[in-house]
């Protein structure tokens, strides 16, 4: 099937595909490493309202520094506790509790504490 026929068939099925232009870098972060595509070609496909991205390029892996890594499972970083405390004026225990309830997201924890006042 030639590309023109394929595109017409995809359109009839409600599938659209477009290239993402001017991509400089794509980074996929995991708990312990980053996968970086510097020469990436990215296309986006929309099927039934769900967007899927395809990355073509040469991946390079690099470890994440300890400062960038999220807190251990079930714990929160001391840095995040201090941030929440400085922004809300709450105690360390309140900050830690709010961070645990928001899965370690400082912005959400700050909003949660501010909303409870």
C-alpha positions as CSV (number, residue, x, y, z in Angstrom):
1,X,0.0,0.0,0.0
2,X,1.4,3.4,-0.9
3,X,1.7,6.2,1.6
4,X,-1.1,8.2,0.1
5,X,-3.5,5.2,0.4
6,X,-2.4,4.6,3.9
7,X,-3.0,8.2,4.9
8,X,-6.5,8.1,3.4
9,X,-7.4,4.9,5.2
10,X,-6.1,6.3,8.5
11,X,-8.2,9.4,8.0
12,X,-11.4,7.3,7.4
13,X,-10.7,5.4,10.6
14,X,-10.3,8.7,12.6
15,X,-6.6,8.5,13.0
16,X,-4.4,11.6,12.4
17,X,-0.6,11.7,12.4
18,X,1.6,14.8,12.5
19,X,5.3,15.4,12.9
20,X,6.4,17.4,15.9
21,X,8.8,20.1,14.5
22,X,11.8,21.7,16.0
23,X,12.5,19.0,18.6
24,X,15.8,19.7,20.3
25,X,15.8,16.9,22.8
26,X,13.6,14.2,24.4
27,X,14.2,13.1,27.9
28,X,12.5,10.1,29.6
29,X,13.2,10.1,33.4
30,X,12.9,7.0,35.5
31,X,13.7,6.7,39.2
32,X,17.4,6.0,38.6
33,X,18.3,7.1,35.1
34,X,17.4,9.4,32.2
35,X,17.1,8.2,28.6
36,X,18.0,11.1,26.3
37,X,17.4,11.5,22.6
38,X,19.3,14.4,21.2
39,X,18.7,13.7,17.5
40,X,15.0,12.7,17.9
41,X,12.4,12.7,15.3
42,X,9.0,12.8,17.0
43,X,5.6,12.1,15.5
44,X,2.2,12.3,17.2
45,X,-0.7,10.1,16.4
46,X,-4.2,10.7,17.6
47,X,-6.6,7.8,17.8
48,X,-10.1,8.2,19.3
49,X,-8.9,11.3,21.2
50,X,-5.8,9.5,22.7
51,X,-2.5,11.0,21.6
52,X,0.5,8.7,21.2
53,X,4.0,9.9,20.6
54,X,6.7,8.0,18.6
55,X,10.3,8.8,19.1
56,X,12.9,7.8,16.5
57,X,16.6,8.4,17.3
58,X,19.7,7.2,19.2
59,X,19.1,6.9,22.9
60,X,21.8,7.7,25.5
61,X,21.4,6.7,29.1
62,X,22.7,8.6,32.0
63,X,22.2,8.2,35.8
64,X,20.1,10.7,37.6
65,X,22.0,12.7,40.3
66,X,20.9,12.1,43.9
67,X,19.5,15.6,44.1
68,X,17.1,14.9,41.1
69,X,15.9,11.5,42.3
70,X,12.6,11.4,44.0
71,X,12.3,10.4,47.7
72,X,12.4,6.8,48.6
73,X,9.1,4.8,48.5
74,X,6.8,6.0,51.3
75,X,9.2,8.8,52.3
76,X,9.7,12.4,51.5
77,X,12.8,14.4,50.9
78,X,14.0,16.8,53.6
79,X,14.4,19.5,50.9
80,X,10.6,19.2,50.0
81,X,9.7,19.4,53.7
82,X,11.7,22.6,54.1
83,X,10.1,24.1,51.0
84,X,6.6,23.4,52.2
85,X,7.4,24.8,55.6
86,X,8.9,28.0,54.2
87,X,5.9,28.6,51.9
88,X,3.2,27.8,54.4
89,X,4.7,28.5,57.9
90,X,3.6,25.0,59.0
91,X,5.5,22.6,61.2
92,X,7.8,19.8,59.8
93,X,5.2,17.2,60.8
94,X,2.4,19.0,59.0
95,X,4.6,19.4,55.9
96,X,5.6,15.8,55.9
97,X,2.0,14.6,56.3
98,X,0.8,16.8,53.4
99,X,3.7,15.6,51.2
100,X,2.8,12.0,52.0
101,X,-0.8,12.6,51.2
102,X,0.1,14.2,47.9
103,X,2.6,11.5,46.9
104,X,5.6,13.8,47.5
105,X,4.4,16.7,45.3
106,X,5.5,19.9,47.0
107,X,3.1,22.2,45.1
108,X,0.1,20.1,45.9
109,X,1.2,19.8,49.5
110,X,1.5,23.6,49.8
111,X,-2.0,24.1,48.2
112,X,-3.5,21.4,50.5
113,X,-2.1,23.2,53.6
114,X,-3.2,26.6,52.4
115,X,-6.7,25.4,51.6
116,X,-7.1,23.9,55.1
117,X,-6.6,27.3,56.8
